[in-house]
């Protein structure tokens, strides 16, 4: 597969993997165009597959990002800069992550343009062409969502100037220097892509590719995060409608796994996984997943509160264990999250080091949280999806929970998000921003949980996102920096 895609990846990467200064100073010597690269249905499929190859080949789409977000949330303290939220423009500003996601945006734009321009009679059916465009738009919407969550003030009001830096065409001389769009416009652009995907993409068949259901749950997560941060009840209702639609209509091939250990052992092939970062086409998966196959083996320090929640939970014995150190010269055992680390890159070189962008369990957690936050639903209504999820597990068995009110239920859901999903896709970080600690008398009482988890770190909501990288700002002076994150 990789050899077949090399031509398309080279085409998609010309702008991003060449010095920007050189690119701006002269006309590129390459004479590749979308018109001569994608001339038939096979070419259209390859340019779509090129997007997935970019995701697989870039560590910023894997543990490199999610481990840092977990540390940022106060759960995982091994990445000091992120735990302390001390990133600044030009200093740990995650320039590589920025470039990776904009490379993916560029590849999605190329696919949309090439497939749109290809005559309809080149496809098996007109509907297939529409599906393929929708798939590329779904990937672009997903990429922009992550850029927004990582580098934008997504919690701001719509008129905030700190949205995404938006391009809907392949990067070229005319669109490299563009300003950020507003927060409201950012949501509009992302929803336009996801809505097209919801309307036109096929249903789930495999976790290796995007699907209609992934577009639906992605939009639901966006609405959930925004709705809670803004206190917008309609966002929460719309998110719940999407979640209930997915539960009702999703193919039965996607379902909960009873055995948690077996689920993680299967990795991207688990039937619980809606979409995962697939590394199976690479010669060595450890090459492309350093943080999971190596990093969490040697860097495995959690906050005291988070460690307590883990140790009190039956899942602890399944997802944490002793395994061999990841270096050839180091024979000692390390205590690590084996759900992601497996046996480490020495003993388990080709384990499925998957990044779980969405698992079925998260659908239950979202439904429970949404119903707990809406007055239209009783405590019993909101508790049911949480206990339904727990009842699906047989290894280990998870007993039913019985909180006395919705406030207690929300506390239980917050802990459940952490214990069920830690280090997988950043969910615990965003939960630490939107769940309130209403249980103790500390200085952080009635503030988001992130302040309780990091009582000795001095930060404000300005540090919730990362700075626009210095390299982008030098080449694109129109990209305004986030407050307090400049040099």
C-alpha positions as CSV (number, residue, x, y, z in Angstrom):
1,X,0.0,0.0,0.0
2,X,2.8,2.4,0.9
3,X,4.5,2.1,-2.4
4,X,1.3,2.8,-4.3
5,X,0.7,5.9,-2.3
6,X,4.2,7.4,-2.4
7,X,3.5,9.5,-5.5
8,X,0.4,11.0,-3.9
9,X,2.0,11.7,-0.6
10,X,4.9,13.4,-2.4
11,X,2.3,15.6,-4.2
12,X,0.5,16.5,-1.0
13,X,3.7,17.2,0.9
14,X,5.5,19.5,-1.5
15,X,4.4,22.7,0.2
16,X,4.9,21.5,3.8
17,X,8.1,19.5,3.6
18,X,10.0,22.2,1.6
19,X,11.5,25.3,3.1
20,X,8.8,27.9,3.2
21,X,11.3,30.6,2.3
22,X,12.5,28.7,-0.7
23,X,8.9,28.1,-1.8
24,X,8.0,31.8,-1.5
25,X,11.1,32.9,-3.4
26,X,10.7,30.9,-6.5
27,X,8.2,28.8,-8.6
28,X,8.4,25.2,-7.5
29,X,10.4,23.0,-9.8
30,X,8.0,20.2,-9.4
31,X,5.4,20.0,-12.1
32,X,2.9,17.7,-10.4
33,X,-0.7,18.8,-10.6
34,X,-3.9,17.2,-9.3
35,X,-5.1,17.0,-12.9
36,X,-2.4,14.6,-14.0
37,X,-2.1,12.9,-10.7
38,X,-5.8,11.8,-10.3
39,X,-7.2,10.7,-13.6
40,X,-9.4,7.7,-12.7
41,X,-11.2,6.0,-9.8
42,X,-8.0,4.2,-8.7
43,X,-6.2,7.6,-8.4
44,X,-9.1,9.0,-6.5
45,X,-8.9,6.1,-4.0
46,X,-5.2,6.5,-3.6
47,X,-5.4,10.2,-2.9
48,X,-7.9,9.4,-0.1
49,X,-5.6,6.7,1.2
50,X,-2.8,9.3,1.3
51,X,-4.6,11.1,4.0
52,X,-4.6,8.0,6.3
53,X,-0.9,7.5,5.5
54,X,-0.2,11.0,6.8
55,X,-2.1,10.2,10.0
56,X,-0.2,6.9,10.5
57,X,3.2,8.3,9.7
58,X,3.0,11.3,12.1
59,X,3.5,10.8,15.8
60,X,1.6,14.0,16.5
61,X,-1.5,12.1,15.6
62,X,-0.7,9.5,18.3
63,X,0.5,9.4,21.8
64,X,2.8,12.4,21.4
65,X,-0.3,14.6,21.6
66,X,-2.6,12.7,23.9
67,X,0.1,12.1,26.6
68,X,0.8,15.8,26.7
69,X,-2.9,16.7,27.0
70,X,-3.3,14.3,29.8
71,X,-0.3,15.9,31.6
72,X,-1.8,19.3,30.8
73,X,-5.0,18.2,32.5
74,X,-3.1,17.3,35.7
75,X,-3.5,13.5,35.4
76,X,-0.1,12.5,33.9
77,X,2.8,14.6,35.2
78,X,5.7,13.3,33.1
79,X,5.7,16.1,30.5
80,X,6.7,19.0,32.7
81,X,6.2,21.9,30.2
82,X,2.6,20.7,29.7
83,X,1.9,19.9,33.3
84,X,3.0,23.5,34.2
85,X,1.4,24.9,31.1
86,X,4.6,27.0,30.5
87,X,4.6,26.8,26.7
88,X,5.3,30.1,24.9
89,X,5.7,31.1,21.3
90,X,9.1,29.9,20.2
91,X,9.5,27.8,23.4
92,X,7.8,24.4,23.3
93,X,5.2,25.8,21.0
94,X,4.4,22.4,19.4
95,X,5.4,23.5,15.9
96,X,5.7,19.9,14.7
97,X,2.1,19.2,15.8
98,X,0.9,22.4,14.0
99,X,2.7,21.3,10.8
100,X,1.4,17.8,11.0
101,X,-2.2,18.8,11.2
102,X,-1.9,21.4,8.5
103,X,-0.2,18.8,6.3
104,X,-3.3,16.7,6.8
105,X,-5.5,19.6,6.0
106,X,-3.6,20.1,2.8
107,X,-4.0,16.5,1.8
108,X,-7.7,16.6,2.5
109,X,-8.0,19.8,0.4
110,X,-6.1,18.1,-2.4
111,X,-8.4,15.1,-2.3
112,X,-11.6,17.3,-2.3
113,X,-10.3,19.3,-5.3
114,X,-9.1,16.3,-7.3
115,X,-12.2,14.1,-6.7
116,X,-14.5,17.0,-7.3
117,X,-12.8,17.8,-10.7
118,X,-12.9,14.2,-11.8
119,X,-15.7,13.4,-14.2
120,X,-18.6,11.5,-12.7
121,X,-18.3,8.7,-15.3
122,X,-14.9,7.8,-13.7
123,X,-16.7,6.5,-10.6
124,X,-18.7,3.3,-10.2
125,X,-21.8,5.4,-9.3
126,X,-22.4,9.2,-8.8
127,X,-23.1,8.4,-5.2
128,X,-19.6,6.9,-4.8
129,X,-18.0,10.2,-5.9
130,X,-20.1,12.1,-3.3
131,X,-19.1,9.6,-0.6
132,X,-15.4,10.1,-1.4
133,X,-15.7,13.9,-1.3
134,X,-17.5,13.6,2.0
135,X,-14.7,11.3,3.4
136,X,-12.1,13.9,2.6
137,X,-14.3,16.6,4.1
138,X,-14.7,14.5,7.3
139,X,-10.9,14.2,7.6
140,X,-10.5,18.0,7.1
141,X,-13.2,18.7,9.7
142,X,-11.4,16.3,12.1
143,X,-8.0,17.9,11.5
144,X,-9.4,21.5,11.9
145,X,-11.2,20.4,15.1
146,X,-8.0,19.2,16.7
147,X,-6.2,22.4,15.5
148,X,-9.0,24.4,17.1
149,X,-8.9,22.5,20.4
150,X,-5.1,22.6,20.6
151,X,-4.2,26.1,19.3
152,X,-7.5,28.1,19.4
153,X,-9.7,29.6,22.1
154,X,-12.6,27.2,21.3
155,X,-14.4,28.1,24.5
156,X,-14.7,31.8,23.6
157,X,-17.7,33.6,22.3
158,X,-18.4,33.5,18.6
159,X,-17.0,37.0,18.0
160,X,-13.6,36.1,19.5
161,X,-10.7,36.6,17.0
162,X,-8.9,33.5,18.2
163,X,-10.3,30.8,15.9
164,X,-8.5,28.6,13.4
165,X,-6.2,29.6,10.5
166,X,-8.4,28.4,7.7
167,X,-7.6,27.2,4.2
168,X,-9.9,25.2,1.9
169,X,-7.6,25.0,-1.0
170,X,-4.1,23.3,-1.4
171,X,-1.5,25.6,0.1
172,X,0.1,27.9,-2.5
173,X,1.6,31.4,-2.9
174,X,-1.8,33.0,-2.6
175,X,-3.0,31.5,0.6
176,X,0.0,30.8,2.8
177,X,-0.5,34.2,4.5
178,X,-4.0,34.3,5.9
179,X,-5.5,35.6,9.1
180,X,-7.3,33.6,11.7
181,X,-11.0,33.4,11.4
182,X,-13.3,34.0,14.4
183,X,-14.3,31.4,16.8
184,X,-17.9,31.4,15.4
185,X,-16.6,31.1,11.9
186,X,-14.4,28.2,12.9
187,X,-17.4,26.3,14.2
188,X,-19.3,27.0,11.1
189,X,-16.5,25.7,8.8
190,X,-16.0,22.6,10.8
191,X,-19.7,21.8,11.0
192,X,-20.1,22.3,7.2
193,X,-17.5,19.5,6.7
194,X,-19.0,17.2,9.3
195,X,-22.6,17.8,8.2
196,X,-21.6,16.8,4.6
197,X,-19.9,13.7,6.0
198,X,-23.0,12.8,8.1
199,X,-25.2,13.2,5.0
200,X,-23.1,11.4,2.5
201,X,-20.5,9.0,4.1
202,X,-21.0,5.3,4.3
203,X,-21.7,3.6,7.6
204,X,-19.0,2.0,9.7
205,X,-17.3,-1.1,8.4
206,X,-13.8,-0.9,9.8
207,X,-11.9,1.2,12.4
208,X,-9.1,1.8,9.8
209,X,-11.2,4.4,8.0
210,X,-13.6,7.2,8.8
211,X,-17.4,6.7,8.7
212,X,-20.7,8.4,9.0
213,X,-20.7,7.5,12.7
214,X,-17.3,9.0,13.3
215,X,-18.6,12.3,11.8
216,X,-21.6,12.1,14.1
217,X,-19.8,11.5,17.3
218,X,-17.2,14.1,16.4
219,X,-19.9,16.8,16.0
220,X,-21.5,15.6,19.2
221,X,-18.2,16.0,21.1
222,X,-17.7,19.5,19.8
223,X,-21.2,20.4,20.8
224,X,-20.8,18.9,24.3
225,X,-17.5,20.7,24.9
226,X,-18.8,24.0,23.6
227,X,-22.2,23.6,25.3
228,X,-20.8,23.0,28.8
229,X,-18.2,25.8,28.6
230,X,-20.7,28.3,27.3
231,X,-23.7,27.1,29.3
232,X,-25.6,26.5,26.1
233,X,-28.5,24.0,26.6
234,X,-29.3,23.8,22.9
235,X,-25.8,22.6,22.1
236,X,-26.2,19.8,24.7
237,X,-29.6,18.8,23.3
238,X,-28.2,18.7,19.8
239,X,-25.3,16.6,21.0
240,X,-27.6,14.2,22.7
241,X,-29.7,13.8,19.5
242,X,-26.6,12.8,17.6
243,X,-25.5,10.3,20.3
244,X,-28.9,8.7,20.4
245,X,-29.0,8.5,16.6
246,X,-25.7,6.8,16.5
247,X,-26.7,4.3,19.2
248,X,-29.9,3.6,17.3
249,X,-28.6,3.4,13.7
250,X,-24.9,2.3,13.9
251,X,-24.1,-1.1,12.4
252,X,-24.0,-4.0,14.9
253,X,-20.4,-4.7,13.8
254,X,-19.4,-1.8,16.1
255,X,-20.2,-2.8,19.7
256,X,-18.8,-3.0,23.2
257,X,-16.2,-5.6,24.1
258,X,-16.7,-7.7,27.3
259,X,-13.0,-8.3,28.0
260,X,-11.0,-5.1,28.4
261,X,-7.6,-6.9,28.1
262,X,-8.7,-8.6,24.9
263,X,-9.9,-5.3,23.5
264,X,-6.5,-3.6,24.0
265,X,-4.7,-6.7,22.7
266,X,-6.7,-6.5,19.5
267,X,-5.9,-2.8,19.2
268,X,-7.3,-1.3,16.0
269,X,-9.0,-4.6,15.2
270,X,-11.2,-4.5,18.3
271,X,-14.9,-4.3,17.4
272,X,-15.3,-1.6,20.1
273,X,-13.1,0.9,18.1
274,X,-14.9,3.3,15.7
275,X,-11.7,4.8,14.4
276,X,-8.1,4.3,15.3
277,X,-4.6,5.2,14.0
278,X,-3.7,2.2,12.0
279,X,0.0,1.3,11.9
280,X,-0.2,-2.2,10.5
281,X,1.2,-1.3,7.0
282,X,4.5,-0.1,8.5
283,X,7.5,-2.4,8.9
284,X,7.8,-1.5,12.6
285,X,4.9,0.0,14.5
286,X,7.2,1.2,17.3
287,X,8.9,3.5,14.8
288,X,5.7,5.5,14.5
289,X,4.5,5.3,18.1
290,X,7.3,6.4,20.4
291,X,5.2,7.7,23.3
292,X,3.2,4.5,23.7
293,X,5.9,1.9,22.8
294,X,8.7,3.7,24.7
295,X,7.7,6.9,26.5
296,X,5.1,5.6,28.9
297,X,7.5,2.9,30.0
298,X,10.1,5.2,31.4
299,X,7.8,8.2,32.1
300,X,5.0,6.9,34.2
301,X,4.1,9.4,37.0
302,X,0.5,10.3,37.7
303,X,-1.0,12.8,40.1
304,X,-1.9,11.5,43.5
305,X,-5.6,12.0,42.9
306,X,-5.6,10.3,39.6
307,X,-3.5,7.4,40.9
308,X,-6.0,7.0,43.7
309,X,-8.9,6.8,41.3
310,X,-7.1,4.2,39.2
311,X,-6.1,2.0,42.1
312,X,-9.7,2.0,43.5
313,X,-11.1,0.7,40.2
314,X,-11.3,-2.9,39.0
315,X,-9.8,-1.9,35.6
316,X,-6.5,-1.1,37.3
317,X,-5.3,-4.7,37.4
318,X,-6.0,-5.1,33.7
319,X,-4.7,-1.8,32.2
320,X,-1.6,-1.3,34.4
321,X,1.1,-4.0,34.8
322,X,4.8,-4.7,35.0
323,X,6.5,-5.1,31.6
324,X,10.0,-5.2,30.2
325,X,11.8,-1.9,29.8
326,X,11.8,-0.7,26.1
327,X,15.6,-0.6,25.6
328,X,17.7,-3.5,24.4
329,X,20.2,-2.9,27.1
330,X,17.7,-2.5,29.9
331,X,16.3,-5.7,31.3
332,X,14.4,-4.3,34.3
333,X,10.7,-4.3,34.7
334,X,8.7,-1.0,34.4
335,X,5.2,-0.5,35.7
336,X,3.3,1.0,32.8
337,X,-0.2,1.3,31.2
338,X,0.0,-1.9,29.3
339,X,-3.2,-1.1,27.6
340,X,-1.1,1.2,25.4
341,X,2.4,0.1,26.1
342,X,1.7,-3.6,25.6
343,X,5.2,-5.2,26.2
344,X,7.2,-2.2,25.0
345,X,9.3,-1.8,21.9
346,X,11.8,-4.5,22.8
347,X,9.5,-7.4,23.7
348,X,6.5,-6.3,21.6
349,X,7.9,-4.5,18.6
350,X,4.9,-5.0,16.4
351,X,2.1,-4.8,18.9
352,X,-1.0,-2.8,17.8
353,X,0.1,0.6,19.3
354,X,-3.2,2.1,18.5
355,X,-4.5,5.6,19.2
356,X,-8.2,5.2,19.9
357,X,-9.9,8.2,18.5
358,X,-13.2,6.9,19.5
359,X,-14.4,3.7,21.3
360,X,-18.0,2.6,21.9
361,X,-17.5,3.1,25.7
362,X,-17.2,6.9,25.1
363,X,-20.7,7.0,23.5
364,X,-22.2,5.8,26.8
365,X,-20.1,8.3,28.7
366,X,-21.3,11.1,26.5
367,X,-24.9,10.1,26.8
368,X,-24.7,9.9,30.6
369,X,-23.1,13.3,30.9
370,X,-25.5,15.0,28.5
371,X,-28.5,13.6,30.3
372,X,-27.0,14.5,33.7
373,X,-26.6,18.1,32.6
374,X,-30.1,18.5,31.1
375,X,-33.1,19.1,33.3
376,X,-35.3,17.0,30.9
377,X,-33.9,13.8,32.3
378,X,-34.1,12.2,35.7
379,X,-31.2,10.8,37.7
380,X,-32.2,7.3,36.7
381,X,-32.3,8.3,33.0
382,X,-28.8,9.8,33.2
383,X,-27.4,6.9,35.3
384,X,-28.6,4.2,33.0
385,X,-26.1,4.6,30.1
386,X,-23.2,4.7,32.6
387,X,-24.3,1.4,34.2
388,X,-25.2,-0.1,30.9
389,X,-21.6,0.5,29.8
390,X,-20.2,-1.0,33.0
391,X,-22.5,-4.0,32.7
392,X,-21.0,-4.8,29.3
393,X,-17.7,-5.7,30.9
394,X,-17.0,-9.2,32.2
395,X,-13.2,-8.9,32.6
396,X,-13.1,-7.2,34.9
397,X,-16.6,-7.0,36.3
398,X,-17.6,-3.4,37.0
399,X,-20.4,-3.2,39.6
400,X,-23.3,-0.8,39.1
401,X,-23.0,2.7,40.5
402,X,-25.7,4.4,42.7
403,X,-25.1,8.1,43.1
404,X,-27.7,9.9,45.1
405,X,-28.1,12.9,42.9
406,X,-27.0,14.4,39.6
407,X,-24.1,16.2,41.1
408,X,-22.7,13.0,42.5
409,X,-23.4,11.4,39.1
410,X,-21.4,14.0,37.3
411,X,-18.5,13.4,39.7
412,X,-18.7,9.7,38.9
413,X,-18.8,10.4,35.2
414,X,-15.7,12.5,35.5
415,X,-13.8,9.8,37.2
416,X,-15.1,7.2,34.7
417,X,-13.8,9.3,31.8
418,X,-10.3,9.3,33.4
419,X,-10.2,5.6,34.3
420,X,-11.7,4.4,31.1
421,X,-9.9,6.6,28.6
422,X,-6.7,7.9,30.1
423,X,-3.9,8.7,27.6
424,X,-6.1,7.6,24.6
425,X,-7.5,10.7,22.9
426,X,-7.3,13.7,25.2
427,X,-10.8,13.2,26.7
428,X,-9.6,13.5,30.3
429,X,-8.0,16.9,29.6
430,X,-11.2,18.4,28.2
431,X,-13.2,16.8,31.0
432,X,-10.9,18.5,33.5
433,X,-11.9,21.9,32.0
434,X,-15.7,21.4,32.0
435,X,-16.3,19.3,35.2
436,X,-16.4,21.3,38.4
437,X,-15.0,20.2,41.7
438,X,-17.8,20.8,44.1
439,X,-16.7,18.3,46.8
440,X,-14.0,19.9,49.0
441,X,-13.1,23.1,50.7
442,X,-9.9,23.8,48.9
443,X,-9.0,27.0,47.1
444,X,-10.0,25.2,43.9
445,X,-13.5,24.4,45.1
446,X,-16.2,25.3,42.6
447,X,-13.6,25.6,39.8
448,X,-12.8,23.2,37.0
449,X,-11.1,20.1,38.2
450,X,-7.9,21.0,36.4
451,X,-7.2,23.5,39.3
452,X,-7.6,20.8,41.9
453,X,-5.4,18.4,40.1
454,X,-2.6,21.0,39.8
455,X,-2.8,23.1,42.9
456,X,0.8,24.3,42.7
457,X,0.7,25.4,39.1
458,X,-0.1,29.1,38.4
459,X,-2.2,29.4,35.3
460,X,-5.4,30.9,33.8
461,X,-7.7,29.9,31.0
462,X,-5.2,31.6,28.6
463,X,-3.1,28.5,29.0
464,X,-5.9,26.2,28.0
465,X,-4.6,26.2,24.5
466,X,-1.1,26.3,22.9
467,X,0.5,29.2,21.3
468,X,0.5,29.7,17.5
469,X,4.1,28.5,16.7
470,X,6.8,31.0,16.1
471,X,7.6,29.5,12.6
472,X,4.0,30.2,11.5
473,X,4.1,33.7,12.9
474,X,7.3,34.6,11.2
475,X,6.1,33.4,7.8
476,X,2.5,34.5,8.3
477,X,2.4,37.8,10.3
478,X,-1.4,37.8,9.9
479,X,-1.7,34.9,12.4
480,X,-2.5,36.8,15.6
481,X,-1.1,35.1,18.8
482,X,-3.3,33.9,21.6
483,X,-3.4,36.1,24.7
484,X,-0.3,35.8,27.1
485,X,1.3,33.1,24.9
486,X,3.6,35.3,22.9
487,X,7.3,35.8,23.5
